[in-house]
């Protein structure tokens, strides 16, 4: 396992990954599909009306903290790509992943990386059907996720005034987790510290609530995932919905209370964590209020954080005061 991958070469590395992948496939799967997974192009079945495609790339120096294991890197490339599929109410069925790897990477590290990829594929019930391997000075992972959806697809441009604004889980933990990695001497219980750090190293998707939401598509008027921060995602929704504004209630934002300790210790405003970092991979939704009230008992893990308006502004209401939310967060190629 300490051999360098440069001693094996691309073809042997691909064979190793395919053998691991094949061992996880169903014995009774369509033989033509199976054979195509070993060809230059893979076949997929689709009985739905639409095929949904999304692509995302992760680069070691900007997406993987130094504390992140190769297993966790593999997990993350699957998570970020599947997230875009479920955020339009579709079901992800398969994924292609290409890797650019340093030649000095060991076989053991490569095995960890591919184990992470296959682990998340199993968790999300997604098939790895292809990809590529190339050489680079640092790890680059690129995925293309494929999903299916019928007429219940949810885009981001149908939001109405008076809709409820909701998220599927805690905000801010990845940002705080990164600060904890840089300074873990804060007075925080070990269990809480581990949970917050894991949010940046091992992000997960809200798959259970995603499945429940599929049962009530008429309730959803808009849908996206939170990758670049709540403020940025609200800005995207604002751009796509003319004359629609967003009011966010600070006291309704879900977050781990220990984030207040971490923010204070790092001389940061808690809003920097909650609004302007991202990487939560939670769903951000707008909902028809009457239909939400009808189905509310099904959504214990859905947090109502605000309401849409006709003001064309993005506002935070905190302590009975209103302030404009600045649309800022992470953006590639911008200083």
C-alpha positions in Angstrom: 0.0 0.0 0.0 3.0 2.3 0.3 3.8 2.0 -3.4 3.4 5.2 -5.4 0.5 5.2 -7.9 3.0 6.2 -10.5 4.4 2.6 -10.2 1.0 1.3 -11.3 -0.2 3.7 -13.9 -3.7 4.9 -15.0 -4.9 1.6 -16.4 -4.2 -0.4 -13.3 -5.7 2.3 -11.0 -8.9 2.2 -13.1 -9.0 -1.6 -12.9 -8.7 -1.5 -9.2 -11.5 1.0 -8.9 -13.8 -0.9 -11.3 -13.2 -4.2 -9.4 -14.2 -2.5 -6.1 -17.2 -0.9 -7.8 -18.3 -4.1 -9.5 -18.4 -6.0 -6.2 -21.1 -3.6 -5.0 -23.4 -3.8 -8.0 -26.5 -6.0 -8.0 -26.0 -9.5 -9.3 -29.2 -9.3 -11.4 -28.6 -5.9 -13.0 -29.0 -5.5 -16.8 -26.0 -7.2 -18.5 -25.8 -4.5 -21.2 -25.7 -1.8 -18.6 -23.0 -3.7 -16.7 -20.8 -4.1 -19.8 -21.2 -0.4 -20.7 -19.7 0.5 -17.3 -16.5 -1.0 -18.6 -16.6 0.8 -22.0 -15.7 4.4 -23.0 -19.3 5.5 -22.6 -21.9 4.3 -20.1 -25.5 3.5 -20.7 -28.3 4.7 -18.3 -31.9 3.8 -18.1 -34.5 6.6 -17.9 -38.3 6.1 -17.7 -38.9 9.6 -16.4 -39.7 12.7 -18.4 -36.4 14.6 -17.7 -32.8 13.7 -17.2 -31.1 16.1 -14.8 -27.3 16.8 -15.1 -25.0 18.7 -12.8 -21.2 19.0 -12.6 -18.9 20.1 -9.8 -15.1 20.3 -9.3 -13.1 20.2 -6.1 -9.4 21.3 -5.9 -7.2 20.3 -3.0 -5.9 23.7 -2.0 -9.3 25.4 -2.0 -11.8 22.7 -1.1 -10.0 20.2 1.2 -8.7 21.4 4.6 -5.3 19.8 5.4 -7.0 17.8 8.1 -9.3 16.1 5.6 -8.5 12.5 4.9 -8.4 11.0 1.4 -11.5 9.0 2.4 -13.3 12.2 3.2 -12.2 13.8 0.0 -13.8 10.9 -1.9 -17.0 11.3 0.1 -17.2 15.0 -0.6 -17.0 14.8 -4.4 -20.0 12.6 -4.4 -21.9 14.7 -1.8 -21.4 18.1 -3.7 -22.6 16.6 -7.0 -25.6 14.7 -5.6 -26.6 17.8 -3.7 -27.3 19.7 -6.9 -29.6 16.9 -8.2 -31.8 16.6 -5.1 -32.0 20.4 -4.9 -34.3 20.5 -7.9 -36.5 17.6 -6.4 -34.9 15.0 -8.7 -33.5 11.6 -7.8 -29.8 11.0 -8.4 -29.2 7.7 -10.1 -25.6 7.7 -11.3 -22.3 9.7 -11.3 -19.1 10.0 -13.3 -16.0 11.0 -11.4 -12.7 12.1 -12.9 -9.5 12.4 -10.9 -6.2 14.3 -11.4 -3.7 12.8 -8.9 -0.1 13.5 -7.9 2.2 10.7 -9.0 3.6 10.5 -5.5 0.2 9.5 -4.0 0.5 6.1 -2.5 -1.7 3.2 -3.4 -3.1 3.2 0.2 -4.1 6.8 -0.2 -5.7 6.0 -3.6 -7.6 3.2 -2.0 -8.9 5.5 0.8 -10.0 8.0 -1.8 -11.9 5.5 -3.9 -13.4 3.9 -0.8 -14.8 7.3 0.1 -16.3 7.7 -3.3 -18.0 4.3 -3.2 -19.1 4.7 0.4 -21.1 7.8 -0.4 -22.4 6.2 -3.6 -23.9 3.4 -1.5 -25.3 5.8 1.1 -27.1 7.9 -1.6 -28.0 4.8 -3.7 -26.1 6.2 -6.7 -24.0 4.2 -9.2 -20.5 5.1 -10.2 -20.6 4.5 -14.0 -17.5 6.1 -15.3 -14.8 8.8 -15.2 -11.1 9.3 -15.9 -7.7 9.5 -14.2 -5.0 11.9 -15.0 -1.9 13.4 -13.5 -1.5 16.7 -11.6 0.6 18.3 -8.9 -2.4 18.3 -6.4 -5.7 16.3 -6.1 -8.5 17.5 -8.4 -11.8 15.7 -8.4 -14.5 16.4 -10.9 -17.9 14.8 -10.9 -21.0 14.8 -13.1 -24.2 13.6 -11.4 -27.1 12.3 -13.3 -30.7 12.2 -12.1 -34.3 11.7 -13.2 -37.5 13.7 -12.6 -41.0 14.0 -14.1 -43.2 17.1 -14.1 -42.5 17.7 -10.4 -39.1 19.2 -11.1 -38.5 22.4 -9.0 -36.5 25.3 -10.5 -35.7 28.5 -8.7 -37.8 31.0 -10.6 -41.4 30.4 -9.5 -41.3 32.0 -6.0 -44.4 34.0 -5.0 -45.0 36.8 -2.5 -46.0 35.4 0.9 -44.2 32.1 0.6 -42.5 30.7 3.7 -38.7 30.4 3.6 -37.3 27.2 5.1 -34.0 25.2 5.6 -33.5 21.6 6.3 -30.8 21.8 9.1 -28.3 23.8 11.0 -26.4 26.7 9.5 -22.9 28.0 10.2 -21.2 24.8 11.5 -18.8 24.3 8.6 -17.4 27.9 9.0 -17.1 27.4 12.8 -15.5 24.0 12.2 -12.8 25.5 10.1 -12.0 27.9 12.8 -12.0 25.0 15.3 -9.4 23.2 13.2 -7.2 26.2 13.4 -7.7 26.6 17.2 -9.3 23.7 19.1 -8.4 25.0 22.5 -11.8 26.5 23.1 -13.9 25.5 26.1 -16.4 23.4 24.2 -17.6 19.8 25.1 -15.7 17.2 23.0 -18.9 15.8 21.5 -20.0 19.2 20.3 -16.5 20.0 19.0 -16.4 16.8 17.0 -19.9 17.4 15.5 -19.0 20.9 14.4 -15.6 19.8 12.9 -17.3 16.9 11.1 -19.6 19.3 9.4 -16.7 20.7 7.4 -14.7 17.4 7.0 -17.7 15.0 6.4 -20.7 17.0 5.0 -23.9 15.0 4.7 -27.1 15.5 2.7 -30.7 15.8 4.0 -31.7 12.7 2.1 -34.6 11.7 4.4 -36.4 15.0 4.3 -35.6 15.2 0.5 -37.6 12.0 0.1 -40.5 13.3 2.1 -40.5 16.6 0.1 -41.0 14.5 -3.1 -44.4 13.5 -1.8 -45.7 17.1 -1.7 -44.2 18.8 -4.8 -47.1 21.2 -5.0 -46.0 22.7 -1.6 -42.6 23.8 -3.0 -42.3 27.0 -5.0 -38.5 27.3 -5.1 -35.6 25.1 -4.1 -31.8 25.2 -4.0 -28.9 24.0 -1.8 -26.7 26.0 0.5 -23.2 25.7 -0.8 -21.9 29.3 -0.9 -23.7 30.7 2.1 -27.4 31.6 2.9 -26.9 35.2 1.8 -25.5 34.2 -1.6 -28.2 31.6 -2.2 -30.9 34.2 -1.4 -29.2 36.5 -3.8 -29.4 33.9 -6.6 -33.1 33.4 -5.8 -33.7 37.2 -5.8 -32.0 37.5 -9.2 -34.3 34.8 -10.7 -37.6 36.2 -9.2 -38.3 39.8 -10.2 -39.9 41.9 -7.4 -39.6 39.2 -4.8 -37.9 40.0 -1.5 -36.8 37.9 1.4 -37.2 38.6 5.1 -35.1 36.4 7.4 -35.8 36.1 11.1 -32.6 35.8 13.1 -34.2 34.1 16.0 -35.5 31.4 13.7 -32.1 30.5 12.2 -31.1 27.0 13.4 -27.5 26.6 14.6 -25.5 25.0 17.3 -25.4 27.4 20.2 -21.6 26.7 20.7 -21.1 28.7 17.5 -21.5 31.8 19.6 -18.5 30.8 21.7 -16.4 30.0 18.6 -17.4 33.3 16.9 -16.5 35.3 20.0 -13.2 33.6 20.4 -12.3 34.4 16.8 -13.5 38.0 16.9 -16.3 37.3 14.4 -19.9 38.1 14.2 -22.2 35.0 14.4 -23.8 36.2 11.2 -20.5 35.6 9.3 -21.0 31.9 10.1 -24.7 31.7 9.5 -25.0 33.8 6.3 -21.7 34.2 4.5 -19.7 30.9 4.4 -21.8 28.0 3.2 -20.8 24.3 2.8 -23.8 23.2 4.8 -25.4 21.4 1.8 -28.8 21.8 3.4 -31.8 22.6 1.2 -33.2 26.1 1.1 -36.9 26.2 0.1 -39.8 28.5 -0.4 -43.1 27.0 0.4 -46.8 27.7 -0.1 -48.0 28.6 3.4 -51.4 26.9 3.3 -50.0 23.6 2.0 -47.1 23.7 4.5 -49.6 24.0 7.3 -51.6 21.1 5.8 -48.5 18.8 5.8 -46.5 20.3 8.7 -46.7 17.2 10.8 -44.5 15.4 8.3 -41.7 17.9 8.5 -40.3 18.0 12.1 -36.8 18.7 10.7 -37.8 21.6 8.5 -37.1 25.1 9.9 -39.1 28.1 8.9 -36.7 31.0 8.9 -38.6 33.8 7.1 -41.1 34.9 4.5 -41.0 36.3 0.9 -42.2 39.8 0.2 -42.7 42.2 -2.7 -39.9 44.6 -1.7 -37.1 43.1 -3.9 -34.9 43.4 -0.8 -33.1 40.8 1.3 -33.7 41.8 5.0 -32.6 40.3 8.3 -35.0 41.0 11.3 -33.1 40.9 14.6 -34.2 42.3 17.9 -37.1 44.1 16.1 -34.6 45.9 13.9 -34.3 45.4 10.1 -31.0 45.4 8.3 -30.1 44.7 4.7 -28.3 41.4 4.2 -25.2 41.9 2.1 -25.0 39.2 -0.6 -21.5 38.0 0.0 -19.9 34.6 0.3 -17.4 32.4 -1.4 -16.9 32.9 -5.1 -14.2 31.4 -7.3 -11.9 33.7 -9.3 -12.8 36.7 -7.2 -10.4 38.4 -4.9 
